[in-house]
Amino acid sequence: MKNLLEVDIKVPNQTKYLRLIGQIGEDVAGALQKFNDSDPEELAYHINLVLTEAMANAIKHANKNDPNKDVHISINLTDDQLWIRVYDQGQGFDISSADMQTPDPELDHGRGVFLIRSLMDSVKYRRCKKGNVLEMYKSLRTSCDNHSVE
């Protein structure tokens, strides 16, 4: 599997960059139109949502809105896989303790992890060299790719 696209961005720890990162996610989905038959508009929306939620969590919760910190985003795309990694410089948290139930709309937290888990095939959060990384994976294989034709 060769990489079709690699994006590596370091963003200041400010929410004003959320829209830019979301747009980059939509552009990545646009590159996928040539490689599989998934709905490109739906995929663009999902990637935008996952990226902006992950980045917002990194800025607000992990990095505590500290302007001296930044968020590092890595996107790797192959013909059948999408990997997104969002690095923060915070203390981290136990993602397994995040509830998978639908978040309460009255509360101002819990929605991001729920949405990310709902839209991605695999989600992990772990310590790394200079902080933490949220690793998100999505298979881009179509149902036809997984079955042989007889």
Wavefront OBJ file of the C-alpha trace (Angstrom):
o trace
v 0.000 0.000 0.000
v 1.565 3.281 -0.979
v 0.639 6.605 0.541
v -1.384 8.730 -1.826
v -1.364 11.734 0.447
v 0.433 12.846 3.587
v -0.455 16.045 5.408
v 1.510 17.214 8.436
v 0.471 20.474 10.095
v 1.397 22.248 13.304
v -1.331 24.708 14.332
v -1.262 27.367 17.073
v -3.416 26.411 20.055
v -6.321 28.653 19.006
v -9.862 27.743 18.003
v -9.802 30.257 15.154
v -7.951 27.588 13.117
v -10.708 24.967 13.436
v -12.371 26.006 10.184
v -9.072 25.819 8.290
v -8.385 22.314 9.581
v -11.936 21.235 8.727
v -11.462 22.531 5.186
v -8.233 20.571 4.848
v -10.183 17.459 5.886
v -12.773 18.127 3.190
v -10.005 18.566 0.618
v -8.518 15.208 1.649
v -11.922 13.621 1.041
v -11.963 15.263 -2.387
v -8.757 13.414 -3.234
v -10.547 10.165 -2.380
v -13.220 10.631 -5.032
v -10.884 9.090 -7.549
v -10.126 6.005 -5.466
v -13.404 4.540 -4.182
v -17.123 4.750 -4.635
v -18.092 6.109 -1.201
v -20.216 9.242 -1.032
v -17.552 11.969 -1.233
v -19.763 14.661 0.311
v -20.644 12.516 3.313
v -17.023 11.465 3.767
v -15.887 15.117 3.515
v -18.369 16.098 6.220
v -17.248 13.233 8.475
v -13.540 14.026 8.106
v -14.220 17.725 8.741
v -16.219 16.853 11.864
v -13.657 14.394 13.232
v -10.761 16.797 12.681
v -12.476 19.840 14.183
v -13.764 17.901 17.216
v -10.347 16.333 17.871
v -8.571 19.659 17.466
v -11.100 21.501 19.666
v -10.595 18.880 22.394
v -6.816 19.189 22.115
v -6.962 23.005 22.339
v -9.556 23.362 25.090
v -9.120 20.273 27.251
v -5.605 18.914 26.714
v -3.693 22.147 26.114
v -6.044 24.181 28.371
v -6.196 27.064 25.829
v -2.506 27.766 26.515
v -1.280 30.047 23.682
v 2.290 28.762 24.174
v 1.277 25.273 23.062
v 0.307 23.975 19.652
v -1.568 21.090 18.061
v 0.111 18.825 15.542
v -2.078 17.042 12.996
v -0.962 14.221 10.725
v -3.178 12.764 7.990
v -2.084 9.722 5.976
v -4.198 8.484 3.131
v -3.783 5.380 1.015
v -6.137 3.926 -1.540
v -8.031 2.074 1.186
v -7.100 3.600 4.561
v -7.286 6.928 6.349
v -5.161 7.597 9.432
v -5.534 10.826 11.378
v -3.346 11.646 14.365
v -3.849 14.692 16.563
v -1.018 15.416 18.989
v -1.473 17.583 22.080
v 0.863 18.766 24.837
v -1.494 18.190 27.756
v -1.765 15.763 30.669
v -3.971 13.303 28.787
v -6.987 11.327 29.912
v -8.308 7.784 29.847
v -10.361 7.613 26.636
v -11.842 4.284 27.698
v -13.614 6.155 30.510
v -15.395 8.381 27.976
v -19.003 7.235 27.840
v -20.273 5.836 24.508
v -23.854 6.856 25.242
v -25.378 9.744 23.319
v -24.182 12.954 25.004
v -26.642 15.145 26.863
v -27.299 18.265 24.715
v -27.559 20.299 27.927
v -23.921 19.577 28.767
v -20.985 21.305 27.123
v -18.781 18.214 26.936
v -18.729 14.603 25.805
v -19.892 15.167 22.245
v -16.483 15.141 20.529
v -15.286 11.707 21.622
v -18.748 10.240 20.966
v -18.806 11.606 17.392
v -15.245 10.564 16.666
v -15.895 7.007 17.875
v -19.125 6.888 15.863
v -17.483 7.932 12.595
v -14.121 6.165 12.752
v -13.350 2.430 12.774
v -10.687 2.650 15.471
v -9.878 5.358 18.039
v -6.968 5.276 20.507
v -5.493 7.903 22.794
v -2.071 7.355 24.302
v 0.996 9.060 25.710
v 3.807 9.870 23.295
v 7.183 11.577 23.497
v 6.012 15.169 24.027
v 2.418 14.728 25.161
v -0.395 12.591 23.781
v -1.763 11.437 20.473
v -5.325 10.697 19.412
v -5.088 8.078 16.653
v -8.105 7.618 14.409
v -8.394 5.041 11.639
v -11.025 4.501 8.955
v -11.094 1.773 6.339
v -11.974 3.103 2.902
v -12.581 -0.278 1.347
v -15.906 -0.744 -0.319
v -18.030 -3.808 0.335
v -16.974 -5.142 -3.076
v -13.302 -5.010 -2.023
v -13.943 -7.461 0.796
v -15.636 -10.213 -1.232
v -14.430 -12.251 -4.137
v -16.657 -12.669 -7.176
v -17.274 -16.240 -8.270
l 1 2 3 4 5 6 7 8 9 10 11 12 13 14 15 16 17 18 19 20 21 22 23 24 25 26 27 28 29 30 31 32 33 34 35 36 37 38 39 40 41 42 43 44 45 46 47 48 49 50 51 52 53 54 55 56 57 58 59 60 61 62 63 64 65 66 67 68 69 70 71 72 73 74 75 76 77 78 79 80 81 82 83 84 85 86 87 88 89 90 91 92 93 94 95 96 97 98 99 100 101 102 103 104 105 106 107 108 109 110 111 112 113 114 115 116 117 118 119 120 121 122 123 124 125 126 127 128 129 130 131 132 133 134 135 136 137 138 139 140 141 142 143 144 145 146 147 148 149 150
